[in-house]
Amino acid sequence: MPTVSTFYGIMIQFFWKDHAPPHFHAVYAEYEAVIALKDLEILRGFLPTRALVLVREWARDHGGELMEDWLLCQQNLTPQKISPLE
């Protein structure tokens, strides 16, 4: 599972050829959430509130890049790194 960004202890990851809808995985300590690209809602899992706020802020700034990486992973291609939250 490629990690495309890391910030404040949160890893943003994709799986190759993952199921629809387009989404990414956010991992923070022992927590993991699957987050939809369309509306940034949690599809499955859990993140503490502060981590979720940071992930959503970051994802709003990088929506286009996240979709590009989703499409690359659907083709079994390596996704591009995305700059972390500053």
C-alpha positions as CSV (number, residue, x, y, z in Angstrom):
1,M,0.0,0.0,0.0
2,P,1.8,3.2,-1.1
3,T,2.0,6.1,1.3
4,V,1.5,9.4,-0.6
5,S,1.8,11.8,2.3
6,T,2.7,11.9,6.0
7,F,2.0,14.8,8.4
8,Y,1.5,15.1,12.2
9,G,1.8,11.3,12.6
10,I,-0.9,10.7,10.0
11,M,-0.2,8.5,6.9
12,I,-2.3,8.9,3.7
13,Q,-2.3,5.7,1.7
14,F,-3.9,4.0,-1.3
15,F,-4.3,0.4,-2.3
16,W,-3.7,-0.7,-5.8
17,K,-7.0,-1.6,-7.7
18,D,-9.1,-0.8,-4.6
19,H,-12.9,-0.9,-4.7
20,A,-15.1,2.1,-5.6
21,P,-16.0,4.7,-4.6
22,P,-12.7,6.6,-4.9
23,H,-11.2,6.9,-1.5
24,F,-7.9,7.0,0.5
25,H,-6.8,5.4,3.8
26,A,-5.8,7.7,6.7
27,V,-3.8,5.9,9.4
28,Y,-3.0,7.5,12.7
29,A,-1.5,5.4,15.5
30,E,-3.9,2.4,16.0
31,Y,-6.7,4.1,14.1
32,E,-7.6,3.9,10.4
33,A,-10.3,5.4,8.4
34,V,-11.3,5.0,4.7
35,I,-12.3,8.5,3.4
36,A,-14.3,9.2,0.3
37,L,-12.7,11.7,-2.2
38,K,-16.1,13.1,-3.2
39,D,-17.2,14.5,0.2
40,L,-14.4,13.6,2.6
41,E,-16.8,11.5,4.7
42,I,-15.6,8.4,6.5
43,L,-16.7,5.3,4.7
44,R,-15.3,2.9,7.2
45,G,-13.2,3.1,10.4
46,F,-12.4,5.8,12.8
47,L,-10.0,8.7,13.5
48,P,-9.9,10.9,16.5
49,T,-11.6,14.2,15.9
50,R,-8.4,16.3,15.7
51,A,-6.7,13.9,13.3
52,L,-9.9,13.8,11.1
53,V,-10.0,17.7,11.0
54,L,-6.4,17.7,9.9
55,V,-6.9,15.0,7.2
56,R,-10.0,16.9,5.8
57,E,-8.1,20.2,5.7
58,W,-5.3,18.6,3.9
59,A,-7.5,16.7,1.5
60,R,-9.5,19.8,0.6
61,D,-6.2,21.4,-0.5
62,H,-5.1,18.4,-2.6
63,G,-8.3,17.0,-4.0
64,G,-7.1,17.0,-7.6
65,E,-3.9,15.3,-6.7
66,L,-5.7,12.7,-4.6
67,M,-8.0,11.8,-7.6
68,E,-5.0,11.6,-9.9
69,D,-3.3,9.1,-7.5
70,W,-6.6,7.1,-7.2
71,L,-6.6,6.8,-11.0
72,L,-2.9,5.8,-11.1
73,C,-3.5,3.1,-8.4
74,Q,-6.5,1.7,-10.4
75,Q,-4.0,1.1,-13.2
76,N,-1.5,-0.5,-10.9
77,L,0.8,2.5,-11.3
78,T,2.8,4.1,-8.5
79,P,1.0,7.2,-7.2
80,Q,2.8,10.6,-6.8
81,K,3.8,12.0,-3.5
82,I,1.6,14.8,-2.2
83,S,3.0,17.6,0.0
84,P,2.1,17.4,3.7
85,L,-0.1,19.7,5.6
86,E,1.9,22.7,6.7
